[in-house]
Amino acid sequence: HMIGFVIAMEKEAEVLLRHMKIEETREIRKRKIYRGSAFGKDLVLTVCGVGKVNAAAATEYLLTAYPVEKIVNFGLAGALNDSMEVGGVYPVARAVEYDFDLAQLNGTPVGTLNECEEPYLSLSDTDGKSLATGDRFNDSKEDYLLLTQTLRADIRDMEGGAIVHTALRANVPVYAFKAISDVAGKGCTTEQYLNNAQRALQAMEEALPAIVEAL
C-alpha cells in the first residue's frame, strides 16, 4: 500500500520531507523523487514543478513507475471568498481546469473536458472545497468573475485539477489539501503570497500528520 504525493515546489515538499524516513532519492526527467515512509505510511513523493503539464506528467510517471494506490496533492493556493482565511488548510472535494475551453466547438461550459459532460471532477474526499486550476497567477478581474460567478470555485491553484484529471483516468483515488496564502480582493495577490507563504506552509505541516494517517 503506497501513497503517491505530487507536490509543485520544493518548499512545499519540505513540510513532508522533514518527517520522512527516506529510503531512496532519484532524479527522473529533471524531477526529484523521494521514496520512504512517514506517519506510518509508505509513500513516494515527486516535486513536479509549477503548472498543469508538469503536474500531469509527474502524476502519470508515479502511476506507471510505482505501485501507488492513492495520489495526494497539497500545497499553497489562493482563496476566492472571504469565508476562508490565510493560513487555513482545506480539503478539496472537486476540481476544474478553468483555462480549458471547448465551448465554441462542443457547446459545453468552460472547464468541461472533451471526455466529460460537466466542468468539475470529483475527488475521493467529498466533503471539501471547489478548486479551480489554470496556468495563470494573476489579479485578472475577468478570471475572478469566471472563477467565482460561473464556476463558483473556492480556491485557485496551478496543479490540482491536472493531477485529479490524470489520476482519475487511471481509476486511482485522489486527494488534495490546500493551505491559503492569499485571498482575492484583499490586496495584490503577489504581495500576499510572498508575505504569507511561510505561515501557510507551517499550517500545512501541522495538519499533515492527521491527513496522512487518515489516508
GROMACS elastic network, one bead per residue, 0.5 to 0.9 nm:
[ bonds ]
;  ai    aj funct       b0    kb
    1    41     6  0.80626   500
    1    42     6  0.68170   500
    1    43     6  0.84056   500
    1    67     6  0.75311   500
    1    68     6  0.68728   500
    1    69     6  0.63369   500
    1    70     6  0.86816   500
    2    41     6  0.72609   500
    2    42     6  0.50366   500
    2    43     6  0.50555   500
    2    44     6  0.72282   500
    2    66     6  0.80962   500
    2    67     6  0.63134   500
    2    69     6  0.58863   500
    2    70     6  0.72283   500
    3    41     6  0.75552   500
    3    42     6  0.64482   500
    3    44     6  0.63747   500
    3    45     6  0.84129   500
    3    67     6  0.84155   500
    3    68     6  0.52180   500
    3    69     6  0.59682   500
    3    70     6  0.50336   500
    3    71     6  0.60323   500
    3    72     6  0.72716   500
    3   215     6  0.84274   500
    4    42     6  0.89702   500
    4    43     6  0.57608   500
    4    44     6  0.50010   500
    4    45     6  0.58629   500
    4    46     6  0.79650   500
    4    59     6  0.82333   500
    4    62     6  0.67139   500
    4    63     6  0.79782   500
    4    66     6  0.82141   500
    4    67     6  0.87385   500
    4    68     6  0.55867   500
    4    69     6  0.75790   500
    4    70     6  0.60632   500
    4    72     6  0.60898   500
    4    73     6  0.86232   500
    5    13     6  0.89367   500
    5    43     6  0.73412   500
    5    44     6  0.61702   500
    5    46     6  0.63041   500
    5    47     6  0.85119   500
    5    59     6  0.84129   500
    5    62     6  0.86324   500
    5    70     6  0.84885   500
    5    71     6  0.58068   500
    5    73     6  0.57670   500
    5    74     6  0.80095   500
    6    13     6  0.86994   500
    6    44     6  0.87328   500
    6    45     6  0.60150   500
    6    46     6  0.52642   500
    6    47     6  0.62972   500
    6    48     6  0.63422   500
    6    55     6  0.70939   500
    6    58     6  0.69990   500
    6    59     6  0.63908   500
    6    62     6  0.84879   500
    6    71     6  0.72770   500
    6    72     6  0.62697   500
    6    73     6  0.51933   500
    6    74     6  0.76640   500
    6   163     6  0.77545   500
    7    10     6  0.77105   500
    7    12     6  0.67561   500
    7    13     6  0.58955   500
    7    45     6  0.73294   500
    7    46     6  0.62364   500
    7    48     6  0.58915   500
    7    49     6  0.75705   500
    7    50     6  0.88345   500
    7    55     6  0.79726   500
    7    72     6  0.84114   500
    7    73     6  0.58635   500
    7    74     6  0.63175   500
    7    75     6  0.67992   500
    7   159     6  0.85807   500
    8    11     6  0.88093   500
    8    12     6  0.71308   500
    8    13     6  0.76567   500
    8    46     6  0.83207   500
    8    47     6  0.55013   500
    8    48     6  0.50006   500
    8    50     6  0.51979   500
    8    51     6  0.77476   500
    8    54     6  0.81801   500
    8    55     6  0.71091   500
    8    73     6  0.85211   500
    8    74     6  0.84810   500
    8    75     6  0.73784   500
    8   158     6  0.87093   500
    8   159     6  0.71848   500
    9    12     6  0.53165   500
    9    13     6  0.62953   500
    9    14     6  0.87451   500
    9    47     6  0.58977   500
    9    48     6  0.70522   500
    9    49     6  0.57502   500
    9    50     6  0.68283   500
    9    75     6  0.82362   500
   10    14     6  0.60878   500
   10    47     6  0.61868   500
   10    48     6  0.88805   500
   10    49     6  0.83775   500
   11    14     6  0.52567   500
   11    15     6  0.73596   500
   11   201     6  0.82950   500
   12    15     6  0.59543   500
   12    16     6  0.79715   500
   12    47     6  0.87677   500
   12    74     6  0.78696   500
   12    75     6  0.57339   500
   12    76     6  0.74428   500
   12   201     6  0.67486   500
   12   204     6  0.87777   500
   13    16     6  0.56967   500
   13    17     6  0.61192   500
   13    18     6  0.86962   500
   13    45     6  0.79403   500
   13    46     6  0.82487   500
   13    47     6  0.67661   500
   13    74     6  0.85711   500
   13    75     6  0.80415   500
   14    18     6  0.57895   500
   14    19     6  0.86256   500
   14   205     6  0.89035   500
   15    18     6  0.58596   500
   15    19     6  0.74698   500
   15   201     6  0.70694   500
   15   202     6  0.76252   500
   15   204     6  0.73277   500
   15   205     6  0.51234   500
   15   206     6  0.87707   500
   15   208     6  0.82177   500
   16    19     6  0.54573   500
   16    20     6  0.64405   500
   16    38     6  0.79217   500
   16    45     6  0.89523   500
   16   205     6  0.69335   500
   16   208     6  0.74175   500
   17    21     6  0.80779   500
   17    22     6  0.79224   500
   17    34     6  0.82732   500
   17    38     6  0.85056   500
   17    45     6  0.85074   500
   18    21     6  0.85323   500
   19    37     6  0.85195   500
   19    38     6  0.60224   500
   19    39     6  0.77964   500
   20    23     6  0.89910   500
   20    35     6  0.87574   500
   20    36     6  0.64658   500
   20    37     6  0.54856   500
   20    39     6  0.80071   500
   20    43     6  0.89578   500
   21    35     6  0.84590   500
   21    36     6  0.54532   500
   21    37     6  0.53165   500
   21    38     6  0.63548   500
   22    25     6  0.73273   500
   22    34     6  0.65132   500
   22    35     6  0.58336   500
   22    37     6  0.67006   500
   22    38     6  0.87720   500
   23    34     6  0.76271   500
   23    35     6  0.57469   500
   23    37     6  0.80503   500
   24    33     6  0.80807   500
   24    34     6  0.58237   500
   24    35     6  0.51315   500
   24    36     6  0.67712   500
   25    32     6  0.71843   500
   25    33     6  0.57135   500
   25    35     6  0.65129   500
   26    31     6  0.81858   500
   26    32     6  0.58191   500
   26    33     6  0.51339   500
   26    34     6  0.65763   500
   26    35     6  0.86086   500
   27    30     6  0.58715   500
   27    31     6  0.52709   500
   27    33     6  0.59434   500
   27    34     6  0.88316   500
   28    31     6  0.52388   500
   28    32     6  0.65149   500
   28    33     6  0.72808   500
   29    32     6  0.84774   500
   30    48     6  0.89985   500
   31    46     6  0.67929   500
   31    47     6  0.60410   500
   31    48     6  0.60473   500
   31    49     6  0.77415   500
   31    58     6  0.79795   500
   32    45     6  0.82378   500
   32    46     6  0.57167   500
   32    47     6  0.56440   500
   32    48     6  0.77355   500
   33    44     6  0.69944   500
   33    45     6  0.56038   500
   33    47     6  0.66922   500
   33    48     6  0.89162   500
   34    43     6  0.83317   500
   34    44     6  0.55630   500
   34    45     6  0.51219   500
   34    46     6  0.64053   500
   34    47     6  0.87636   500
   35    42     6  0.79108   500
   35    43     6  0.59470   500
   35    45     6  0.63968   500
   35    46     6  0.88324   500
   36    41     6  0.85388   500
   36    42     6  0.59071   500
   36    43     6  0.56045   500
   36    44     6  0.63240   500
   36    45     6  0.86208   500
   37    40     6  0.66527   500
   37    41     6  0.53934   500
   37    43     6  0.54437   500
   37    44     6  0.79556   500
   38    41     6  0.54594   500
   38    42     6  0.67692   500
   38    43     6  0.73859   500
   38   209     6  0.84433   500
   38   212     6  0.80856   500
   39    42     6  0.86772   500
   39   208     6  0.88198   500
   39   209     6  0.60755   500
   39   210     6  0.85304   500
   39   212     6  0.65818   500
   39   213     6  0.61563   500
   40   212     6  0.83459   500
   40   213     6  0.69475   500
   41   212     6  0.74002   500
   41   213     6  0.72930   500
   41   215     6  0.87773   500
   43    68     6  0.79748   500
   44    62     6  0.80223   500
   44    66     6  0.79918   500
   44    68     6  0.80915   500
   45    62     6  0.85474   500
   46    58     6  0.70108   500
   46    59     6  0.83981   500
   46    62     6  0.79079   500
   47    55     6  0.89209   500
   47    58     6  0.80482   500
   48    51     6  0.86585   500
   48    54     6  0.55605   500
   48    55     6  0.55962   500
   48    56     6  0.86084   500
   48    57     6  0.79760   500
   48    58     6  0.55236   500
   48    59     6  0.81751   500
   49    53     6  0.89624   500
   49    54     6  0.55857   500
   49    55     6  0.68862   500
   49    58     6  0.86902   500
   49   159     6  0.89627   500
   50    53     6  0.83686   500
   50    54     6  0.63249   500
   50    55     6  0.71774   500
   50   135     6  0.85891   500
   50   158     6  0.67455   500
   50   159     6  0.69155   500
   51    54     6  0.56071   500
   51    55     6  0.62005   500
   51    56     6  0.87530   500
   51   133     6  0.88979   500
   51   134     6  0.75771   500
   51   135     6  0.55842   500
   51   136     6  0.83729   500
   51   157     6  0.87087   500
   51   159     6  0.53121   500
   51   162     6  0.85679   500
   52    55     6  0.50261   500
   52    56     6  0.60198   500
   52    57     6  0.84637   500
   52    97     6  0.89489   500
   52   133     6  0.79136   500
   52   134     6  0.70673   500
   52   135     6  0.64057   500
   52   158     6  0.61213   500
   52   160     6  0.78803   500
   52   161     6  0.77098   500
   52   162     6  0.53305   500
   52   163     6  0.77690   500
   53    56     6  0.52250   500
   53    57     6  0.60064   500
   53    58     6  0.84400   500
   53   135     6  0.89855   500
   53   159     6  0.82611   500
   53   162     6  0.75121   500
   54    57     6  0.53138   500
   54    58     6  0.60858   500
   54    59     6  0.85237   500
   54   159     6  0.79887   500
   54   162     6  0.89440   500
   55    58     6  0.53343   500
   55    59     6  0.61196   500
   55    60     6  0.86329   500
   55   158     6  0.86267   500
   55   159     6  0.55457   500
   55   160     6  0.77207   500
   55   161     6  0.89850   500
   55   162     6  0.62317   500
   55   163     6  0.58162   500
   55   166     6  0.88764   500
   56    59     6  0.51307   500
   56    60     6  0.61336   500
   56    61     6  0.86124   500
   56   159     6  0.79580   500
   56   162     6  0.53764   500
   56   163     6  0.53549   500
   56   164     6  0.85260   500
   56   165     6  0.78126   500
   56   166     6  0.58870   500
   56   167     6  0.85895   500
   57    60     6  0.51924   500
   57    61     6  0.62395   500
   57    62     6  0.88281   500
   57   163     6  0.87643   500
   57   166     6  0.84644   500
   58    61     6  0.50696   500
   58    62     6  0.63480   500
   58    63     6  0.86889   500
   58   163     6  0.85609   500
   59    62     6  0.52560   500
   59    63     6  0.62385   500
   59    64     6  0.86616   500
   59    71     6  0.78594   500
   59   162     6  0.87912   500
   59   163     6  0.61689   500
   59   166     6  0.66796   500
   59   167     6  0.70395   500
   60    63     6  0.51077   500
   60    64     6  0.61776   500
   60    65     6  0.85521   500
   60   163     6  0.86448   500
   60   166     6  0.65633   500
   60   167     6  0.75269   500
   60   170     6  0.86765   500
   61    64     6  0.51203   500
   61    65     6  0.58497   500
   61    66     6  0.81126   500
   62    65     6  0.52362   500
   62    66     6  0.54953   500
   62    67     6  0.81277   500
   62    68     6  0.72230   500
   62    71     6  0.87868   500
   63    66     6  0.59275   500
   63    67     6  0.69900   500
   63    68     6  0.62055   500
   63    69     6  0.84884   500
   63    71     6  0.84521   500
   63   167     6  0.78083   500
   63   170     6  0.78395   500
   63   172     6  0.84768   500
   64    67     6  0.77678   500
   64    68     6  0.87299   500
   65    68     6  0.86957   500
   68    71     6  0.71639   500
   68   172     6  0.83372   500
   69   172     6  0.62859   500
   69   173     6  0.71713   500
   70   167     6  0.84839   500
   70   172     6  0.58400   500
   70   173     6  0.50685   500
   70   174     6  0.57749   500
   70   175     6  0.77552   500
   70   215     6  0.83633   500
   71   163     6  0.82130   500
   71   164     6  0.84212   500
   71   167     6  0.69216   500
   71   172     6  0.70262   500
   71   173     6  0.63377   500
   71   175     6  0.63437   500
   71   176     6  0.85088   500
   72   163     6  0.86052   500
   72   173     6  0.86480   500
   72   174     6  0.57250   500
   72   176     6  0.56011   500
   72   177     6  0.80908   500
   73   159     6  0.84792   500
   73   160     6  0.66845   500
   73   163     6  0.75639   500
   73   164     6  0.88746   500
   73   174     6  0.79849   500
   73   175     6  0.63864   500
   73   177     6  0.64695   500
   73   178     6  0.83104   500
   74   160     6  0.82626   500
   74   175     6  0.84479   500
   74   176     6  0.55064   500
   74   178     6  0.55213   500
   74   179     6  0.77013   500
   74   204     6  0.81732   500
   75   157     6  0.89429   500
   75   176     6  0.85890   500
   75   177     6  0.68710   500
   75   178     6  0.52801   500
   75   179     6  0.59303   500
   75   180     6  0.85839   500
   75   200     6  0.87902   500
   75   201     6  0.75262   500
   75   204     6  0.75389   500
   76   157     6  0.76778   500
   76   177     6  0.88748   500
   76   178     6  0.57145   500
   76   180     6  0.58430   500
   76   181     6  0.61033   500
   76   182     6  0.89297   500
   76   193     6  0.87900   500
   76   197     6  0.71897   500
   76   200     6  0.69906   500
   76   201     6  0.71514   500
   76   204     6  0.85950   500
   77   155     6  0.66384   500
   77   156     6  0.59365   500
   77   157     6  0.51625   500
   77   158     6  0.83272   500
   77   178     6  0.58681   500
   77   179     6  0.59802   500
   77   180     6  0.51229   500
   77   181     6  0.59856   500
   77   182     6  0.72073   500
   77   193     6  0.87851   500
   78    86     6  0.86585   500
   78   154     6  0.86328   500
   78   155     6  0.55785   500
   78   156     6  0.53043   500
   78   157     6  0.65996   500
   78   178     6  0.85891   500
   78   179     6  0.81938   500
   78   180     6  0.54889   500
   78   181     6  0.58645   500
   78   183     6  0.56881   500
   78   184     6  0.71599   500
   78   189     6  0.81185   500
   78   193     6  0.82478   500
   79    82     6  0.78337   500
   79    83     6  0.87741   500
   79    84     6  0.63833   500
   79    85     6  0.77261   500
   79    86     6  0.80698   500
   79   153     6  0.89120   500
   79   154     6  0.59885   500
   79   156     6  0.65197   500
   79   180     6  0.61687   500
   79   181     6  0.77996   500
   79   182     6  0.61193   500
   79   184     6  0.61536   500
   80    83     6  0.87365   500
   80    84     6  0.79573   500
   80   144     6  0.78315   500
   80   147     6  0.78933   500
   80   148     6  0.68656   500
   80   153     6  0.70264   500
   80   154     6  0.51150   500
   80   155     6  0.54858   500
   80   156     6  0.71903   500
   80   182     6  0.87451   500
   80   183     6  0.59424   500
   80   184     6  0.51479   500
   80   185     6  0.81247   500
   81    84     6  0.62251   500
   81    85     6  0.89878   500
   81   148     6  0.80974   500
   81   153     6  0.87574   500
   81   154     6  0.63095   500
   81   155     6  0.81558   500
   81   183     6  0.68815   500
   81   184     6  0.67252   500
   81   185     6  0.83253   500
   82    85     6  0.72792   500
   82   183     6  0.72662   500
   82   184     6  0.81510   500
   82   185     6  0.86596   500
   84    88     6  0.69768   500
   84    90     6  0.89017   500
   84   154     6  0.82956   500
   84   180     6  0.79167   500
   84   183     6  0.76852   500
   85    88     6  0.53036   500
   85    89     6  0.87027   500
   85   180     6  0.67368   500
   85   181     6  0.85334   500
   85   182     6  0.82865   500
   85   183     6  0.74368   500
   86    89     6  0.86903   500
   86   179     6  0.77198   500
   86   181     6  0.53458   500
   86   182     6  0.60150   500
   86   183     6  0.69729   500
   86   196     6  0.72879   500
   86   199     6  0.82208   500
   86   200     6  0.68239   500
   87   179     6  0.60198   500
   87   180     6  0.52700   500
   87   181     6  0.63715   500
   87   182     6  0.87573   500
   87   196     6  0.76701   500
   87   197     6  0.84792   500
   87   199     6  0.60455   500
   87   201     6  0.77829   500
   87   202     6  0.81090   500
   87   203     6  0.58985   500
   87   204     6  0.80670   500
   88   178     6  0.81071   500
   88   179     6  0.56496   500
   88   180     6  0.55926   500
   88   181     6  0.84783   500
   88   200     6  0.70894   500
   88   203     6  0.69949   500
   88   204     6  0.82466   500
   89   177     6  0.66578   500
   89   178     6  0.54748   500
   89   180     6  0.65218   500
   89   200     6  0.78949   500
   89   203     6  0.68580   500
   89   204     6  0.62913   500
   89   207     6  0.74328   500
   90   128     6  0.68706   500
   90   129     6  0.69127   500
   90   176     6  0.85086   500
   90   177     6  0.55003   500
   90   178     6  0.52983   500
   90   179     6  0.65327   500
   90   180     6  0.81122   500
   91   125     6  0.73851   500
   91   126     6  0.89413   500
   91   127     6  0.74946   500
   91   129     6  0.62083   500
   91   175     6  0.77776   500
   91   176     6  0.59204   500
   91   178     6  0.64673   500
   92    95     6  0.74065   500
   92   122     6  0.89421   500
   92   123     6  0.71296   500
   92   124     6  0.89464   500
   92   125     6  0.69301   500
   92   126     6  0.77263   500
   92   127     6  0.75245   500
   92   130     6  0.60364   500
   92   131     6  0.64863   500
   92   155     6  0.88139   500
   92   175     6  0.70900   500
   92   176     6  0.53383   500
   92   177     6  0.58908   500
   92   178     6  0.74372   500
   93   121     6  0.86327   500
   93   122     6  0.60697   500
   93   123     6  0.51860   500
   93   124     6  0.70817   500
   93   125     6  0.54149   500
   93   127     6  0.57040   500
   93   129     6  0.53485   500
   93   130     6  0.60506   500
   93   131     6  0.78779   500
   93   175     6  0.80804   500
   93   176     6  0.79855   500
   94   120     6  0.59702   500
   94   121     6  0.53892   500
   94   123     6  0.53839   500
   94   124     6  0.87120   500
   94   125     6  0.85073   500
   94   126     6  0.75090   500
   94   128     6  0.76993   500
   94   129     6  0.68206   500
   94   130     6  0.50876   500
   94   131     6  0.61957   500
   94   132     6  0.87059   500
   94   161     6  0.84626   500
   94   164     6  0.87468   500
   95   119     6  0.82612   500
   95   120     6  0.52960   500
   95   121     6  0.52847   500
   95   122     6  0.66043   500
   95   123     6  0.75132   500
   95   129     6  0.86517   500
   95   130     6  0.58469   500
   95   132     6  0.57454   500
   95   133     6  0.71976   500
   95   153     6  0.85615   500
   95   160     6  0.70942   500
   95   161     6  0.51156   500
   95   162     6  0.87281   500
   95   164     6  0.72159   500
   95   165     6  0.86402   500
   96    99     6  0.88883   500
   96   100     6  0.87079   500
   96   111     6  0.59030   500
   96   112     6  0.78158   500
   96   113     6  0.89855   500
   96   119     6  0.57922   500
   96   121     6  0.62805   500
   96   130     6  0.80090   500
   96   131     6  0.63544   500
   96   133     6  0.60236   500
   96   134     6  0.86024   500
   96   151     6  0.83428   500
   96   153     6  0.85983   500
   96   160     6  0.85715   500
   96   161     6  0.54730   500
   96   162     6  0.84565   500
   96   164     6  0.89198   500
   96   165     6  0.88059   500
   97   100     6  0.56581   500
   97   101     6  0.88775   500
   97   110     6  0.84909   500
   97   111     6  0.51648   500
   97   112     6  0.78393   500
   97   113     6  0.82195   500
   97   119     6  0.76630   500
   97   120     6  0.79936   500
   97   131     6  0.86472   500
   97   132     6  0.58511   500
   97   134     6  0.57236   500
   97   158     6  0.89925   500
   97   160     6  0.86845   500
   97   161     6  0.55376   500
   97   162     6  0.71305   500
   97   165     6  0.88947   500
   98   101     6  0.76208   500
   98   110     6  0.64923   500
   98   112     6  0.84792   500
   98   119     6  0.82991   500
   98   132     6  0.58611   500
   98   133     6  0.58735   500
   98   134     6  0.56689   500
   98   143     6  0.87401   500
   98   146     6  0.80763   500
   98   147     6  0.73991   500
   98   151     6  0.80659   500
   98   161     6  0.88762   500
   99   110     6  0.75313   500
   99   111     6  0.64969   500
   99   133     6  0.75858   500
   99   134     6  0.53178   500
   99   135     6  0.72815   500
   99   136     6  0.85583   500
  100   110     6  0.63579   500
  100   112     6  0.69308   500
  100   113     6  0.69676   500
  100   134     6  0.81208   500
  101   104     6  0.78514   500
  101   105     6  0.89196   500
  101   108     6  0.81817   500
  101   109     6  0.75356   500
  101   111     6  0.57300   500
  101   112     6  0.69875   500
  101   113     6  0.79306   500
  102   105     6  0.53805   500
  102   106     6  0.57005   500
  102   107     6  0.70494   500
  102   108     6  0.65097   500
  102   109     6  0.77511   500
  102   110     6  0.68488   500
  102   111     6  0.79655   500
  102   112     6  0.72964   500
  102   113     6  0.76907   500
  102   114     6  0.73847   500
  103   106     6  0.53623   500
  103   109     6  0.58192   500
  103   110     6  0.61494   500
  103   111     6  0.88105   500
  103   112     6  0.82909   500
  104   107     6  0.57351   500
  104   108     6  0.79280   500
  105   108     6  0.80953   500
  106   109     6  0.87953   500
  106   114     6  0.80365   500
  108   111     6  0.83193   500
  108   112     6  0.62593   500
  108   113     6  0.87464   500
  108   114     6  0.88297   500
  108   117     6  0.74593   500
  108   118     6  0.76526   500
  108   119     6  0.85059   500
  109   112     6  0.58134   500
  109   117     6  0.88440   500
  109   118     6  0.72162   500
  109   119     6  0.67177   500
  110   113     6  0.86323   500
  110   119     6  0.68272   500
  110   146     6  0.88204   500
  110   150     6  0.86230   500
  110   151     6  0.83450   500
  111   118     6  0.78036   500
  111   120     6  0.73987   500
  111   132     6  0.89558   500
  111   151     6  0.84366   500
  112   115     6  0.81436   500
  112   116     6  0.61209   500
  112   117     6  0.64218   500
  112   118     6  0.52357   500
  112   120     6  0.72679   500
  113   116     6  0.51503   500
  113   117     6  0.74811   500
  113   118     6  0.76941   500
  113   119     6  0.68138   500
  114   117     6  0.78325   500
  116   119     6  0.74555   500
  116   120     6  0.89560   500
  116   121     6  0.88251   500
  118   121     6  0.80552   500
  119   151     6  0.81340   500
  120   130     6  0.84032   500
  120   131     6  0.88039   500
  120   132     6  0.88019   500
  120   151     6  0.87223   500
  120   161     6  0.89039   500
  121   161     6  0.79889   500
  121   164     6  0.73112   500
  121   165     6  0.73269   500
  121   168     6  0.84862   500
  122   125     6  0.82518   500
  122   126     6  0.72809   500
  122   164     6  0.81889   500
  122   168     6  0.88768   500
  122   174     6  0.89254   500
  123   126     6  0.63957   500
  123   164     6  0.71401   500
  123   168     6  0.85238   500
  123   173     6  0.71482   500
  123   174     6  0.56586   500
  123   175     6  0.60014   500
  123   176     6  0.78620   500
  124   127     6  0.89551   500
  124   173     6  0.58374   500
  124   174     6  0.57864   500
  124   175     6  0.60242   500
  125   128     6  0.68420   500
  125   174     6  0.81629   500
  125   175     6  0.63976   500
  125   176     6  0.83202   500
  126   129     6  0.87573   500
  129   153     6  0.77032   500
  129   154     6  0.60184   500
  129   155     6  0.72763   500
  130   151     6  0.88356   500
  130   152     6  0.75831   500
  130   154     6  0.52071   500
  130   155     6  0.63600   500
  130   156     6  0.86378   500
  131   153     6  0.56986   500
  131   154     6  0.60889   500
  131   156     6  0.55831   500
  131   157     6  0.73271   500
  131   160     6  0.74970   500
  131   161     6  0.73274   500
  132   147     6  0.69756   500
  132   151     6  0.80255   500
  132   153     6  0.59684   500
  132   154     6  0.77354   500
  132   155     6  0.61523   500
  132   157     6  0.64310   500
  132   158     6  0.82356   500
  132   160     6  0.79682   500
  132   161     6  0.68350   500
  133   136     6  0.84876   500
  133   155     6  0.85482   500
  133   156     6  0.56715   500
  133   159     6  0.61136   500
  133   160     6  0.61174   500
  133   161     6  0.51811   500
  133   162     6  0.74248   500
  134   137     6  0.82317   500
  134   156     6  0.77632   500
  134   157     6  0.66497   500
  134   158     6  0.50330   500
  134   159     6  0.73734   500
  134   160     6  0.89806   500
  134   161     6  0.79768   500
  134   162     6  0.87568   500
  135   157     6  0.82806   500
  135   158     6  0.54083   500
  135   159     6  0.80606   500
  136   157     6  0.83473   500
  136   158     6  0.68656   500
  137   140     6  0.88046   500
  137   157     6  0.80864   500
  137   158     6  0.78146   500
  137   189     6  0.84055   500
  137   190     6  0.84516   500
  138   143     6  0.84475   500
  138   189     6  0.71192   500
  138   190     6  0.79712   500
  139   142     6  0.88731   500
  139   143     6  0.78901   500
  139   144     6  0.76250   500
  139   184     6  0.79528   500
  139   185     6  0.88624   500
  139   188     6  0.72155   500
  139   189     6  0.64972   500
  139   190     6  0.86574   500
  140   143     6  0.52895   500
  140   144     6  0.62625   500
  140   145     6  0.87957   500
  141   145     6  0.62299   500
  141   146     6  0.86281   500
  142   145     6  0.52881   500
  142   146     6  0.62816   500
  142   147     6  0.86297   500
  143   146     6  0.50274   500
  143   147     6  0.59859   500
  143   148     6  0.84745   500
  144   147     6  0.51223   500
  144   148     6  0.59676   500
  144   149     6  0.80353   500
  144   184     6  0.80518   500
  145   148     6  0.52951   500
  145   149     6  0.53524   500
  145   150     6  0.69641   500
  145   151     6  0.87516   500
  146   149     6  0.56986   500
  146   151     6  0.62191   500
  146   152     6  0.80718   500
  146   153     6  0.89492   500
  147   150     6  0.60671   500
  147   151     6  0.50643   500
  147   152     6  0.58863   500
  147   153     6  0.55074   500
  147   154     6  0.81772   500
  147   155     6  0.87236   500
  147   156     6  0.81458   500
  148   151     6  0.58674   500
  148   153     6  0.54841   500
  148   154     6  0.73914   500
  149   152     6  0.53298   500
  149   153     6  0.81817   500
  150   153     6  0.84224   500
  153   156     6  0.74443   500
  155   178     6  0.81669   500
  155   180     6  0.83245   500
  155   183     6  0.89816   500
  156   160     6  0.88294   500
  157   160     6  0.66267   500
  157   161     6  0.83265   500
  157   178     6  0.87847   500
  158   161     6  0.77965   500
  158   162     6  0.83374   500
  159   162     6  0.56137   500
  159   163     6  0.63836   500
  159   164     6  0.88855   500
  160   163     6  0.51737   500
  160   164     6  0.62348   500
  160   165     6  0.85840   500
  160   176     6  0.71321   500
  161   164     6  0.50998   500
  161   165     6  0.60455   500
  161   166     6  0.86486   500
  162   166     6  0.61819   500
  162   167     6  0.85902   500
  163   166     6  0.52393   500
  163   167     6  0.61044   500
  163   168     6  0.84971   500
  163   174     6  0.81280   500
  164   167     6  0.52134   500
  164   168     6  0.59508   500
  164   169     6  0.85142   500
  164   173     6  0.86741   500
  164   174     6  0.62334   500
  164   175     6  0.80713   500
  164   176     6  0.86091   500
  165   168     6  0.54980   500
  165   169     6  0.64098   500
  166   169     6  0.53559   500
  166   170     6  0.67560   500
  166   171     6  0.89992   500
  166   172     6  0.89192   500
  167   170     6  0.51965   500
  167   171     6  0.63502   500
  167   172     6  0.52816   500
  167   173     6  0.69049   500
  167   174     6  0.64692   500
  168   172     6  0.56417   500
  168   173     6  0.68507   500
  168   174     6  0.73853   500
  169   172     6  0.76584   500
  170   173     6  0.88577   500
  175   215     6  0.87045   500
  177   204     6  0.84616   500
  177   211     6  0.87083   500
  178   204     6  0.78284   500
  179   197     6  0.88091   500
  179   200     6  0.54084   500
  179   201     6  0.67825   500
  179   203     6  0.71038   500
  179   204     6  0.59110   500
  180   183     6  0.75079   500
  180   193     6  0.88644   500
  180   196     6  0.84210   500
  180   197     6  0.81664   500
  180   200     6  0.59662   500
  180   201     6  0.87727   500
  181   189     6  0.88365   500
  181   192     6  0.66912   500
  181   193     6  0.51849   500
  181   194     6  0.81991   500
  181   195     6  0.81731   500
  181   196     6  0.52000   500
  181   197     6  0.52771   500
  181   198     6  0.84070   500
  181   199     6  0.77865   500
  181   200     6  0.56562   500
  181   201     6  0.84862   500
  182   186     6  0.79156   500
  182   187     6  0.87846   500
  182   188     6  0.87679   500
  182   189     6  0.60745   500
  182   190     6  0.82327   500
  182   191     6  0.85923   500
  182   192     6  0.52084   500
  182   193     6  0.54799   500
  182   195     6  0.89451   500
  182   196     6  0.71295   500
  182   197     6  0.83628   500
  183   186     6  0.58598   500
  183   187     6  0.80785   500
  183   189     6  0.73116   500
  183   192     6  0.78197   500
  184   187     6  0.73260   500
  184   188     6  0.82842   500
  184   189     6  0.69329   500
  185   188     6  0.79848   500
  185   189     6  0.84196   500
  186   189     6  0.79060   500
  186   192     6  0.82732   500
  187   190     6  0.87455   500
  187   191     6  0.76610   500
  187   192     6  0.70995   500
  188   191     6  0.53909   500
  188   192     6  0.62705   500
  188   193     6  0.86227   500
  189   192     6  0.51497   500
  189   193     6  0.60322   500
  189   194     6  0.86460   500
  190   193     6  0.50841   500
  190   194     6  0.62077   500
  190   195     6  0.85705   500
  191   194     6  0.52341   500
  191   195     6  0.60843   500
  191   196     6  0.84748   500
  192   195     6  0.51435   500
  192   196     6  0.58619   500
  192   197     6  0.80269   500
  193   196     6  0.53115   500
  193   197     6  0.54377   500
  194   197     6  0.57382   500
  194   198     6  0.82117   500
  195   198     6  0.76185   500
  195   199     6  0.83334   500
  196   199     6  0.52873   500
  196   200     6  0.61975   500
  196   201     6  0.86483   500
  197   200     6  0.51856   500
  197   201     6  0.61247   500
  197   202     6  0.86398   500
  198   201     6  0.50522   500
  198   202     6  0.61691   500
  198   203     6  0.86862   500
  199   202     6  0.51874   500
  199   203     6  0.64253   500
  199   204     6  0.87713   500
  200   203     6  0.50929   500
  200   204     6  0.62445   500
  200   205     6  0.87174   500
  201   205     6  0.61823   500
  201   206     6  0.86402   500
  202   205     6  0.50773   500
  202   206     6  0.62855   500
  202   207     6  0.87062   500
  203   206     6  0.51142   500
  203   207     6  0.62671   500
  203   208     6  0.87073   500
  204   207     6  0.51229   500
  204   208     6  0.61156   500
  205   208     6  0.52098   500
  205   209     6  0.78039   500
  206   209     6  0.70567   500
  206   210     6  0.85688   500
  207   210     6  0.60300   500
  207   211     6  0.63842   500
  207   212     6  0.89278   500
  208   212     6  0.59599   500
  208   213     6  0.83535   500
  209   212     6  0.54096   500
  209   213     6  0.60497   500
  209   214     6  0.85417   500
  210   213     6  0.52083   500
  210   214     6  0.61061   500
  210   215     6  0.88226   500
  211   214     6  0.53493   500
  211   215     6  0.65701   500
  212   215     6  0.53111   500
